[in-house]
Every structure is written in C-alpha cells, then in structure tokens.
Amino acid sequence: MTRPRPRPDLQTLSGYHSPQLDVTVRLNTNESPFPPPAAFVDAWVAELRAADLNRYPDRGAEQLRGGIADHLGQPPARVFAANGSNEVLQTLLLTYGGPERRALLFEPTYALHAHIARITGTPVVTGHRNDHFGIDLPNALELIERESPEIVFVCSPNNPSGTVEALATIAAIADAAPGLVIVDEAYGEFAPESALRLIDNDRALVVTRTYSKVWSLAALRLGFAVGPQWLIEELDKVVLPYHLDVATQAAGRVALQFVDEMQGRVHHLVEERERIFAALRDEPLVEVFPSGANFLLFRCATGGRAVWDGLVARGVLIRDFSSWPGVEDCLRVTVGTPEENDRFLSSLDEVLRESTDHA
Ligand SMILES: *Cc1c(COP(=O)(O)O)cnc(C)c1O
C-alpha cells in the first residue's frame, strides 16, 4: 500500500501543544477556576431530558443566537455560533481566506490564528508587536498597504500578553484594511472596553467570543461571532449543517439566565489578577506586563524555563513561552482561585530565591 499524502502545504504544520501534566495547581490554559452554578447544571440537564434526541437540533441555533444578541444588545441577525471560537475562526477563514488571500497577524499572539489560516490554505503575513506587546499603528498601516491582506487578526486582550488594544487603533485598522478585520475577544469580558461597539453593517469587522473562559464552560465548546448581517449570512452557507448539537445550544441559552453570577466571577478574577500583578511587580527578578484578561505574562531574569521547571516540581503548572520568539524567558499564569494564586506566588518566590542562592 502507498499511504495517501496529506496536502503538501500541511507538511510543516505541527498540532496544538500545551502539556497536560498531573499537578495539583493547574494554571496553564486560561480556563475559569470556578465551575458554573449548580442551578445552571440542573436547568441544563432538565432541558436535555426534554430534548428530542431522535431529531436533529435547531439548525440555525435561532434561540441561542437570539439570547446572545439580547445579552449584548445586538440584532439576532448579527450573531453566529459554533463549537468554540476556534470553529468560529475556522469558518471565517474558510469563508474569507484561502490560497491567494493573505491573513495578517501581529506576533506574538494566539498560535491558532496562524494555524487555522494555514489549514485553510491561507498564506500568513507576520507583523510584530512593540516592546509593550501593542500593535504599532503606523507599522500596521504600512503592512496593510504593502500586503493588501484579505484578513487582519487583532487579538484583544492579546493572548499570551494580555495587552488591550485601543478602540481607535482597531477602528483605524478597519478603515485601512481592504478586507475583513477579525477581533478575537476570547477574554473581552475581563477588559474595560470592547470592539463590539465598532460593529456596523458598513464596517468589515467581526468580533469573536467564547463561553470557554468567562462562562466557565470550556468542556462544552461554544463560541460565537458578532458582525454585520451580510457576513453572518456568508458564514451560515459555509458551516456544516447541524454542527452545533442540542446539548451545546441548550447550555449556551441556559447560561444566559446566570449573567449576574458570570459577572461576579469576572469581577472576582479581575481583582485576583490585580493582586497577582502587584505581587509580581514587587519581585525584583520578574517583569510583569499589564493585562486585560484572566492571565498575566511575566519575564524571568533568571531564565523562564528554569522557573517553569521549578514550579512544576512544586506541583504548579503554568504555561511556558520561554522559547517563543518575542516572549523569550516569559511565562503565563492563569488567574485561579485565591488559594491557587497563593500557591503559585509562594512557589514562585521560593524558586526565584533558590536561583539567586545558587548564582
Ligand atoms: C482560548 C482562546 C480561544 C478559543 O476558545 P474556544 O472557544 O475554547 O475555542 C480563542 N482565542 C483566543 C485568543 C483564546 O485564548
């Protein structure tokens, strides 16, 4: 047998890597440390019991989209939902990307943007963020002018840095771009302002969000896009029919009855983030960057990898970015419960002390 060969352009791709180690404090993948309320689970399970499992789910997920639209004060025709915002992004790329169409993004940023672009055959043009991990507008405008990208990714708050982009910058990029601007707001609810305000039928800009982080529902895979109606209509043609199953649709709808609880968790996590930020700022061997998300990026003067190893040895798993271009020696910690955050901070302090004792 000769094995069929995958597309040649896929040969250099590697899959998504984030080690899942068995540790007691897991602060590496930006999930919520809190489960959704028990009353949510009860209401969701009751809906599942009543569901017609022999029938296909609502193909357009109309009720879910209507609920999300109400929650955000947008018309329902501006909302598209899919299995995690990664499937939303993939649908956007299948619709607006492809060979001969470039996608521009600003590194360091969320690795899945380039990955999904490549899987859909879309060539990637890489811009670079400034020393504070912001997008430099004149540089962005020059790249847009030169490369004429069909798609521009703006991740705000940016993963892994947490950097929040000014709305004026995003609007200026949208004005200059010849095609679509995708604003990935997976962490939007943790930030002070949102590009949802910029959505308009006369602007080629779409915002993507997810239930994985703020809604404490990473296990269920639900994300959505908010954009002009004409764009949502195109996505509906491309996505597979019945892609969003009845359990996921019900979860998304029922979760919207617990907005106050969600906002309470967000508020609490933002307070914890600022507490960790202040503690890291006081560490002499650490440089921490301001964040509008539920995580913090920090650089270790004693070498990122060694600090990461020392934390793992103490049962604390965070995300190692130390060998990524542009974030050398940097680690990213997800905000956890107050107890988990204390464990992280005291372990980090120990690791840093040890490294200076040995120096
Ligand atoms: C976590 C994350 C997502 C993916 O979320 P899912 O909805 O779980 O697919 C998208 N974008 C960014 C920047 C993220 O960090």
The ligand as a Tripos MOL2 file, in Angstrom:
@<TRIPOS>MOLECULE
LIG
   15    15     1     0     0
SMALL
NO_CHARGES

@<TRIPOS>ATOM
      1 C1         -8.9810   30.2650   24.3960 C.3       1 LIG1
      2 C2         -8.9240   31.1150   23.1670 C.ar      1 LIG1
      3 C3         -9.7990   30.9000   22.0920 C.ar      1 LIG1
      4 C4        -10.5180   29.6130   21.9070 C.3       1 LIG1
      5 O1        -11.5640   29.4020   22.5620 O.3       1 LIG1
      6 P1        -12.5590   28.2090   22.3300 P.3       1 LIG1
      7 O2        -13.8480   28.9380   22.3230 O.co2     1 LIG1
      8 O3        -12.3600   27.3540   23.5100 O.co2     1 LIG1
      9 O4        -12.2930   27.5330   21.0200 O.co2     1 LIG1
     10 C5         -9.7960   31.7690   21.0270 C.ar      1 LIG1
     11 N1         -8.9540   32.8180   21.0020 N.ar      1 LIG1
     12 C6         -8.0890   33.0570   21.9910 C.ar      1 LIG1
     13 C7         -7.2010   34.2320   21.9090 C.3       1 LIG1
     14 C8         -8.0360   32.2030   23.0920 C.ar      1 LIG1
     15 O5         -7.1220   32.4130   24.0330 O.3       1 LIG1
@<TRIPOS>BOND
     1     1     2 1
     2     2     3 ar
     3     2    14 ar
     4     3     4 1
     5     3    10 ar
     6     4     5 1
     7     5     6 1
     8     6     7 2
     9     6     8 1
    10     6     9 1
    11    10    11 ar
    12    11    12 ar
    13    12    13 1
    14    12    14 ar
    15    14    15 1
@<TRIPOS>SUBSTRUCTURE
     1 LIG1         1 GROUP 0 **** ****
